[in-house]
Amino acid sequence: MIITLKRLFATPSPLELAARELVQAQRAKLEAESAREYAYHMVNYNDDRIARLQGRLNELKGETA
């Protein structure tokens, strides 16, 4: 039990710290990639939406002329 407590409160070695930081960096990269993918698809969605709405407006303008 004392050994377990010592391990819990011991200062991590540089190797352990580097390993933890690597995992954090990998997770941050995955989150950033997900955000980039989401943003890319939102841009495409809005481009399609704008084109559709512009086409509809042109149709409606033609009906009133």
C-alpha positions as CSV (number, residue, x, y, z in Angstrom):
1,M,0.0,0.0,0.0
2,I,2.8,2.4,0.8
3,I,4.4,1.6,-2.5
4,T,1.2,2.4,-4.3
5,L,0.9,5.7,-2.5
6,K,4.5,6.6,-3.4
7,R,3.8,5.9,-7.1
8,L,0.7,8.1,-7.0
9,F,2.6,11.1,-5.5
10,A,5.9,10.6,-7.2
11,T,7.2,13.2,-9.6
12,P,6.8,11.7,-13.1
13,S,10.0,11.1,-15.1
14,P,10.7,13.0,-18.3
15,L,9.8,9.9,-20.2
16,E,6.4,9.7,-18.6
17,L,5.8,13.4,-19.1
18,A,6.7,13.2,-22.8
19,A,4.5,10.2,-23.3
20,R,1.5,12.0,-21.7
21,E,2.2,15.1,-23.8
22,L,2.3,13.0,-26.9
23,V,-1.1,11.5,-26.1
24,Q,-2.5,15.0,-25.5
25,A,-1.1,16.2,-28.8
26,Q,-2.6,13.3,-30.7
27,R,-6.0,13.9,-29.1
28,A,-5.8,17.6,-29.9
29,K,-4.9,16.8,-33.5
30,L,-7.9,14.5,-33.8
31,E,-10.2,17.2,-32.4
32,A,-8.8,19.8,-34.9
33,E,-9.2,17.4,-37.8
34,S,-12.8,16.8,-36.8
35,A,-13.4,20.6,-36.6
36,R,-11.8,21.1,-40.0
37,E,-13.9,18.4,-41.6
38,Y,-17.1,19.9,-40.0
39,A,-16.2,23.4,-41.3
40,Y,-15.4,22.1,-44.8
41,H,-18.8,20.4,-45.0
42,M,-20.6,23.5,-43.6
43,V,-19.0,25.6,-46.3
44,N,-20.2,23.2,-49.0
45,Y,-23.7,23.0,-47.4
46,N,-24.0,26.8,-47.4
47,D,-22.6,27.1,-51.0
48,D,-25.3,24.7,-52.1
49,R,-27.9,26.6,-50.1
50,I,-26.9,29.9,-51.6
51,A,-27.1,28.5,-55.1
52,R,-30.5,27.0,-54.5
53,L,-31.9,30.2,-53.0
54,Q,-30.5,32.4,-55.7
55,G,-32.1,30.1,-58.3
56,R,-35.4,30.3,-56.5
57,L,-35.2,34.1,-56.3
58,N,-34.5,34.3,-60.0
59,E,-37.5,32.0,-60.7
60,L,-39.7,34.2,-58.6
61,K,-38.5,37.4,-60.2
62,G,-39.3,35.9,-63.6
63,E,-42.9,35.1,-62.5
64,T,-43.6,38.7,-61.5
65,A,-42.1,40.3,-64.6
